[in-house]
Amino acid sequence: MIHSIFFINNSGDIFLEKHYKRVIPKSICDYFFEEVTKNSSPENVPPIIQTPNHILISIYRAQMHFVAVCKSEVPPLFVIEFLHRLADIIKDYFDEVSETSIKDNVVIVYELLDEVLDNGFPLATESNILKELIRPPNLLRSLADTMTGRNSTVSATLPTGQLSNIPWRRSGVKYANNEAYFDIVEELDAIVDKFGGAVCAEVHGSIDCLIKLSGVPDLTLSFVNSRLIEDASLHPCVRHRRFEVERLLSFVPPDGGFRLMAYRASCHGNLPVPLDLRHTISFKQASGNSGHLELTVIPRPPSGRQLEDLVLTVPMPRAVSGASLVASAGKYSYDTASRTLVWTVGRLDSQKGAGSPTLCGTLVMQTGAPVPDCRPSILVSFSITGWTISGLKVNRLDLHGEKYKPFKGVKYVTKAGKLEFRT
Amino acid sequence: SSASKMSNGGFQPYNSPMDQLGLPPPDHASSTGSQDGDRGTRSSAADPAGSAFFSGDFKKHDDLRAMLESSKDSQKLEAMRRIIAMVAKGKDCSDLFPSVVKNVVSKNSEVKKLVYVYLTRYAEEQQDLALLSIATFQRALKDPNQLIRASALRVLTSIRVPVILPIQTLALQDAVSDMSAYVRKTAALAIPKIYSLDPETKPQLMGVIEKLLADKTTLVVGVAIQAFEEICPNRIDLIHKNYRKLCELLADVQDWGQVVIINMLTRYVRTQFLDPAQQNQKQERQNPLDPDHELLLRTVRPLFQSQNAAVVMAVAQLYYHCAPPGYMNIVIRHLVRLLRASPEVQSCVLTSLSALSASSPHLLSGHLKCFYIHSTDSSSVKLVKLDILTNLATDSNFPVLLRELQAYVSSPDSELASAAVRAIGRCASQLPDTTDTCLNNLVSLLAKKDESVVAEAIVVIKKLLQVQTSDHSHMIVDLARLVDGIAIPRARASILWLIGEYCDRIPKIAPDVLRKFAKSFLEEEDQVKLQIVNLAAKLCVCNPKQARLLAQYVLNLAKYDQNYDIRDRSRFLRPLVLPDPSVAEPTLLAGKRVKKILLAPKPAPEVQSRFAEKSPFQLGSLSHLLNLRLPGYQALPDWPAEQPDSSVRAVAAPAPAPSSMAAYSRGGVDRISGSSDESEDEDEDEEDDEEDEEEDEDEEEEEEEDDDEEEDSSEEENT
């Protein structure tokens, strides 16, 4: 299915390659570079590129392109999802996906690449299994290895998970402190038109877990208002039938961090966008070469909560060469290369009467350029902790199959997803 | 050279295992000789350049060789790590092959693993030397450790050296009946490797596949089907006996295997059952589905909730191609859900949805808002979304949609803005009732400052006016006035064409426009020049009094133009519109006939979605996405007209679920999973739980406190 994989960074270096069948020369990537130069930004490179004899399927993640070369029919999502899984594995091993983390651990990455695919077909992609086959780097362990003279990251025996009925879980897990953390993160996707009405709005949530429990724990997570969950996707460990019938999550978790569930929250009626925005942006002023900008944020957080990490981003047209503004709260910056105005407001404390922060001033227009008549969108990001916009709440978590009492924690966060205000 | 000496030195002890293989001894002398020759030419080629770099490189490899020869594992490991790092970067390390291959016997598992990795990469280039490692693998194939057996089989079959084909096939046949499912899985993966090495092995491999298809472990079935798909995708008959088992195991197979199995079963269903939509027509009410057909749809359904987008897409296309029409809502809902996934997944899913929106827009009409464009979408996603939105346009949703499209027209992304203008045009031609609204809208866009938007609007207006029967002369007048201010050639050409085509409706303005353009003819772009020539010819026929001299002037200019198309056009039109009275027979091409030729009613161009014609390809396949039949694509068969024999799927005894699965079945159909199993096994626990009930309540409060603590900590982080 997948013939070869290339890792390419933003400056166009192929810094890693792995071939699963006959070697395909690097020059195949020239077709890819052609597309890169054709497109203004790396995000715009089409994920599927057709060349005379091959198909290049790529993803862009963490400033890198992961390119898979295929020769024949293959489900495109299969390859894309695989490449993402690969990036996830790398992230799981080295805490981050980046060119440096890959280059620093190139041998382990290469061993992983050898293990995840055989002849181009996925072999082992569960990170719990992989970690038993190829041990991730670890300072403590490398110290121990030097002391004992052992020096190998490769296991000599088959991970028991491979053959068990719960292949996602490592065997023989032991912790001194048993802990289970659940992060419920909801993201608000919305477009607000210039009159302040929501053109469309959706809430998508996910439950990410960090489970450090000994043995083979069997967990049951139930919700206060499970009817809010629509269109869920579940980790393979979740018992599907019980979710369908009882709307609760019953599962033997993998060891470590993983995404338990992602869902769309049903929201009848209007969603409360937790802030309002007043804006005037004009690129023309009577006095000549300057435009005018005024932004006012009116926070509407739920009672007792605060808007945090509030950032407003305005991609400006090319003709705006600079900005001289005054921010009543936070800081602003104007990046002349990408022509982007970023206003970092930070945290808005509603109790202390921070009021409505404003950003106001003039936009410097390029001399000679025609006055643009497009309307830029304002991208907003924020987070509110301790609150879910849909109102979803965990009822209880029960543990079966093990005798100890774990430490349990749930955290709720609401964030802006793709939230934009049209002007 | 020293390098060749070393490699020869390395050979000696390994000649004996070679003989054990019973292989024809490779011609060592000649092969190493040629290799030395290669190396010689390479180094001599480097020498004249006087490059210190090459010799330095050789030296570096020399110390790697020394490390590989060393007796310490740590040295060997370090050397192998450095070599693999070079291989990963794509540097050529084939000259180290002789030194590396010796370490295939290493006791250190990582050294061994790295040597394996190196071997599979270079064995094809160094076939004779690669043979030296074979005996080691043959021994490892008998090892009591299943991981060692499996990896030996993996590497052995990955060595693309035709000479060892008999050994590979033999090893494969043994591995298929191995005790360990993991080894059997490796065997299944090895089948396509052997096939690609020599397609003649197909009959033998078929036997192996048949054996593996009967395997009942979830680990094996996915890869077995993959091998089936690559070797003999048309032998549907091999699936019959395994069909029900596949359905039942599906939920527990690894996600990658699920995709392959579902795609294969889609073809199976299309050959073995009757079309559920067709049955509706023949008889009054719908026939019940074949129980086996229903079984598949039922067992597959939970997989809609997979976290792997490829699985969701596979299930969606199965339902799309094989389920009764009533199920399409579920399909769409889950495909729309995938739009939240990574941008690449989004882009692929949108292409599929775009095809659906063209063939059956009613299915998607409820999800219109999901396709609204965010300014952060990638440019290809924006265009596909726009295509879908236009496909979904109806008279009832048009006002909302138009407002949305207008917002895109003022987007800073000029590509999107132009595409939005085109989309308005497409709405107008799809929905005749809205044409006037659209035209007015487009005309109002002409006041915009963004040239590309104005140009696009003009081109679209041109197309729309062609379709319109009613008189829009005022609009053409407006356009004629605008032409001076527009620099984009495509737009100028469109206006000129319009004026020429409808010159009888604007008799006063048309000659004036021609006058202006005759003046600027030399400075115009080719496509504008062509339209000036056309305009001149048409005017000359309709209004010879005012235009004849102008036309003559323009045609003369065009006659000596640099572009041959323009010269040709001038030569072609001149005798028609300005007949030479001395030569031509005036009766043949009298004025009226010429007018009929030049101003014949022209069919309006059709603006269509890319997927206007129903794609013959399987939804979600790469061929479907590229609209091109790729090698290896298995066409979706048509439904059979008669019900094929359904008894072929009957299995003597109902396949018992493998014991290992009973304890943990997620999507099992008939076996009730989870709770009931536990209630038997874990009675004690349940009692404990009841006792714990109260404590749990307390714990909840604790949990709440935990919450607050966590919040506090995160707040601290933020500040």
Interface residues (C-beta under 8 A of the other chain):
Chain A: I14 F15 L16 E17 K18 H19 K21 R22 V23 K26 N39 E43 N44 P46 P47 I48 Q50 I55 S58 I59 Y60 C70 K71 S72 E73 V74 P75 P76 L77 F78 I80 E81 F82 H84 V106 V107 V109 Y110 E111 D114 D118 N119 F121 P122 L123 T125 N151 S152 T153 V154 S155 A156 T157 L158 Q162 L163 S164 N165 I166 P167 D189 I191 D193 V199 C200 E202 H204 D218 D231 A232 S233 L234 H235 P236 C237 V238 R239 H240 R241 R242 E244 S250 V252 R259 A262 R264 E308 D309 P315 M316 P317 R347 P370 V371 P372 D373 C374 R375 P376 S377 L379 T385 G386 R396 L397 D398 H400 G401 K403 K405 F407 K408 G409 V410 K411 Y412 K418 E420 R422
Chain B: D73 S74 L77 R81 I84 A85 V87 A88 K89 G90 N108 S109 E110 V111 K112 K113 L114 V117 R121 E124 N145 Q146 L147 I148 A150 R154 S158 R160 S180 A181 Y182 T186 L189 A190 P192 K193 S196 L219 V223 Q226 A251 D252 Q254 D255 W256 V259 N263 P302 Q305 S306 Q307 N308 A309 A310 V312 M313 A314 R333 H334 R337 R340 S342 P343 E344 V345 S347 C348 V349 K369 C370 Y372 H374 S375 T376 S378 S379 S380 E404 A407 S410 S411 P412 S414 A417 K448 K449 D450 G620 S621 L622 S623 L625 L626 L628 L630 P631 G632 Y633 Q634 S660 M661 A663 Y664 R666 G667 G668 I672 S673 G674 S675 E678 E682 D685 D688 D689 D696 E699 E700 E702 E703 D706 D707 E710 E711 S714 E715 N718 T719
